[in-house]
Each structure stands twice: as structure tokens, then as C-alpha cells.
Amino acid sequence: MTKDNFLRFVTIGTVLSVMGFILLIFSSNLGIYRADDWLMNEGGTNRDMFLIRAEGYINAFMVFGAICLSIGFFTLILAYFIKVMFTKEQ
């Protein structure tokens, strides 16, 4: 693995990890914001429907954040082990 490829792996892993962490932390705020936007476009509805939408959006942001965080960590770990393996061989 060249140094350029290693830096790309580390950059991609770091960006995905940070993005996933931010989505996990702010998932409730983002979900409520999306549900408010839906409510404005809908023109008003009952409270139960709003809460169902809000919970759905919050869960979607949490799942997407967890997937990004997992892929980011996996990429960082994979880059580290590939770097260690190639360093030992040389």
C-alpha cells in the first residue's frame, strides 16, 4: 500500500466516522426538524401522526449514523492492519 492510498483510506474512514458520530448525536434534532418540515408541507395534522413521523425520522438518522460510523471504523482498522502487514513484509 502506498502512502497516498493509506492517506486516502484514513481520510475516508475519518470523514465517515465523524459524519456518523454527528448524525448519532444530533439524530433527535434532525428528526424533529424533518418532522416539522413535513408538518408544514402537510398543512397540519393530528399530534399522533406527527409523533410517528418524528420517531421514524429520528430512527432513520440513527441507523444511517450507525452505518456510517461502523464503516468508518472498519475502514480505519482495515487501513491500519494493511499498513502493519505491508510494513512487516518489507
CYANA upper distance limits for C-alpha pairs under 8 A (distance plus 0.5 A):
  1 MET  CA      5 ASN  CA      6.77
  1 MET  CA      6 PHE  CA      6.98
  1 MET  CA     82 ILE  CA      7.94
  1 MET  CA     83 LYS  CA      7.33
  1 MET  CA     86 PHE  CA      7.40
  2 THR  CA      6 PHE  CA      6.73
  3 LYS  CA      7 LEU  CA      6.67
  4 ASP  CA      8 ARG  CA      6.80
  5 ASN  CA      9 PHE  CA      6.74
  6 PHE  CA     10 VAL  CA      6.71
  6 PHE  CA     79 ALA  CA      6.98
  6 PHE  CA     83 LYS  CA      7.90
  7 LEU  CA     11 THR  CA      6.47
  8 ARG  CA     12 ILE  CA      6.55
  9 PHE  CA     13 GLY  CA      6.50
  9 PHE  CA     75 THR  CA      7.10
  9 PHE  CA     76 LEU  CA      7.40
  9 PHE  CA     79 ALA  CA      6.60
 10 VAL  CA     14 THR  CA      6.45
 10 VAL  CA     75 THR  CA      7.85
 10 VAL  CA     76 LEU  CA      6.24
 10 VAL  CA     79 ALA  CA      7.25
 11 THR  CA     15 VAL  CA      6.57
 12 ILE  CA     16 LEU  CA      6.61
 12 ILE  CA     72 GLY  CA      7.59
 12 ILE  CA     75 THR  CA      8.10
 13 GLY  CA     17 SER  CA      6.51
 13 GLY  CA     71 ILE  CA      7.80
 13 GLY  CA     72 GLY  CA      4.55
 13 GLY  CA     73 PHE  CA      6.76
 13 GLY  CA     74 PHE  CA      8.08
 13 GLY  CA     75 THR  CA      5.59
 13 GLY  CA     76 LEU  CA      5.67
 14 THR  CA     18 VAL  CA      6.58
 14 THR  CA     72 GLY  CA      6.70
 14 THR  CA     73 PHE  CA      8.29
 14 THR  CA     76 LEU  CA      7.73
 15 VAL  CA     19 MET  CA      6.49
 15 VAL  CA     72 GLY  CA      7.77
 16 LEU  CA     20 GLY  CA      6.45
 16 LEU  CA     68 CYS  CA      5.87
 16 LEU  CA     69 LEU  CA      6.53
 16 LEU  CA     71 ILE  CA      7.51
 16 LEU  CA     72 GLY  CA      5.19
 17 SER  CA     21 PHE  CA      6.56
 17 SER  CA     68 CYS  CA      6.71
 17 SER  CA     69 LEU  CA      4.83
 17 SER  CA     70 SER  CA      7.75
 17 SER  CA     71 ILE  CA      7.95
 17 SER  CA     72 GLY  CA      5.00
 17 SER  CA     73 PHE  CA      6.70
 18 VAL  CA     22 ILE  CA      6.62
 18 VAL  CA     69 LEU  CA      7.67
 19 MET  CA     23 LEU  CA      6.68
 19 MET  CA     65 GLY  CA      7.61
 19 MET  CA     68 CYS  CA      7.39
 19 MET  CA     69 LEU  CA      7.72
 20 GLY  CA     24 LEU  CA      6.65
 20 GLY  CA     64 PHE  CA      7.74
 20 GLY  CA     65 GLY  CA      4.44
 20 GLY  CA     66 ALA  CA      6.43
 20 GLY  CA     67 ILE  CA      7.62
 20 GLY  CA     68 CYS  CA      5.15
 20 GLY  CA     69 LEU  CA      4.85
 20 GLY  CA     70 SER  CA      8.49
 21 PHE  CA     25 ILE  CA      6.69
 21 PHE  CA     65 GLY  CA      6.87
 21 PHE  CA     66 ALA  CA      8.11
 21 PHE  CA     69 LEU  CA      6.65
 22 ILE  CA     26 PHE  CA      6.51
 22 ILE  CA     65 GLY  CA      7.92
 23 LEU  CA     27 SER  CA      5.87
 23 LEU  CA     61 PHE  CA      6.73
 23 LEU  CA     62 MET  CA      7.09
 23 LEU  CA     64 PHE  CA      8.02
 23 LEU  CA     65 GLY  CA      5.31
 24 LEU  CA     61 PHE  CA      7.49
 24 LEU  CA     62 MET  CA      5.69
 24 LEU  CA     65 GLY  CA      5.65
 24 LEU  CA     66 ALA  CA      7.25
 26 PHE  CA     30 LEU  CA      6.62
 27 SER  CA     31 GLY  CA      6.34
 27 SER  CA     58 ILE  CA      5.89
 27 SER  CA     59 ASN  CA      8.20
 27 SER  CA     61 PHE  CA      5.75
 27 SER  CA     62 MET  CA      6.23
 28 SER  CA     32 ILE  CA      6.61
 28 SER  CA     58 ILE  CA      5.78
 29 ASN  CA     33 TYR  CA      6.61
 29 ASN  CA     58 ILE  CA      8.49
 30 LEU  CA     34 ARG  CA      6.68
 30 LEU  CA     57 TYR  CA      8.30
 30 LEU  CA     58 ILE  CA      7.54
 30 LEU  CA     61 PHE  CA      8.00
 31 GLY  CA     35 ALA  CA      6.63
 31 GLY  CA     54 ALA  CA      6.05
 31 GLY  CA     55 GLU  CA      7.69
 31 GLY  CA     56 GLY  CA      8.21
 31 GLY  CA     57 TYR  CA      5.08
 31 GLY  CA     58 ILE  CA      4.79
 31 GLY  CA     59 ASN  CA      8.42
 31 GLY  CA     61 PHE  CA      7.48
 32 ILE  CA     36 ASP  CA      6.55
 32 ILE  CA     54 ALA  CA      5.88
 32 ILE  CA     57 TYR  CA      7.98
 32 ILE  CA     58 ILE  CA      7.74
 33 TYR  CA     37 ASP  CA      6.71
 34 ARG  CA     38 TRP  CA      6.67
 34 ARG  CA     54 ALA  CA      7.86
 34 ARG  CA     57 TYR  CA      7.40
 35 ALA  CA     39 LEU  CA      6.62
 35 ALA  CA     50 PHE  CA      7.12
 35 ALA  CA     53 ARG  CA      6.31
 35 ALA  CA     54 ALA  CA      5.47
 35 ALA  CA     57 TYR  CA      7.56
 36 ASP  CA     40 MET  CA      6.70
 37 ASP  CA     41 ASN  CA      6.79
 38 TRP  CA     42 GLU  CA      6.48
 39 LEU  CA     43 GLY  CA      6.62
 39 LEU  CA     44 GLY  CA      6.20
 39 LEU  CA     45 THR  CA      7.57
 39 LEU  CA     50 PHE  CA      7.53
 40 MET  CA     44 GLY  CA      7.18
 45 THR  CA     49 MET  CA      7.40
 45 THR  CA     50 PHE  CA      7.69
 46 ASN  CA     50 PHE  CA      7.19
 47 ARG  CA     51 LEU  CA      6.76
 48 ASP  CA     52 ILE  CA      6.71
 49 MET  CA     53 ARG  CA      6.72
 50 PHE  CA     54 ALA  CA      6.58
 51 LEU  CA     55 GLU  CA      6.55
 52 ILE  CA     56 GLY  CA      6.64
 53 ARG  CA     57 TYR  CA      6.66
 54 ALA  CA     58 ILE  CA      6.60
 55 GLU  CA     59 ASN  CA      6.60
 56 GLY  CA     60 ALA  CA      6.65
 57 TYR  CA     61 PHE  CA      6.74
 58 ILE  CA     62 MET  CA      6.69
 59 ASN  CA     63 VAL  CA      6.60
 60 ALA  CA     64 PHE  CA      6.63
 61 PHE  CA     65 GLY  CA      6.43
 62 MET  CA     66 ALA  CA      6.56
 63 VAL  CA     67 ILE  CA      6.66
 64 PHE  CA     68 CYS  CA      6.70
 65 GLY  CA     69 LEU  CA      6.53
 66 ALA  CA     70 SER  CA      6.51
 67 ILE  CA     71 ILE  CA      6.62
 68 CYS  CA     72 GLY  CA      6.48
 69 LEU  CA     73 PHE  CA      6.64
 70 SER  CA     74 PHE  CA      6.52
 71 ILE  CA     75 THR  CA      6.54
 72 GLY  CA     76 LEU  CA      6.76
 73 PHE  CA     77 ILE  CA      6.62
 74 PHE  CA     78 LEU  CA      6.45
 75 THR  CA     79 ALA  CA      6.51
 76 LEU  CA     80 TYR  CA      6.68
 77 ILE  CA     81 PHE  CA      6.75
 78 LEU  CA     82 ILE  CA      6.57
 79 ALA  CA     83 LYS  CA      6.54
 80 TYR  CA     84 VAL  CA      6.69
 81 PHE  CA     85 MET  CA      6.56
 82 ILE  CA     86 PHE  CA      6.64
 83 LYS  CA     87 THR  CA      6.51
 84 VAL  CA     88 LYS  CA      6.74
 85 MET  CA     89 GLU  CA      6.98
 86 PHE  CA     90 GLN  CA      7.01
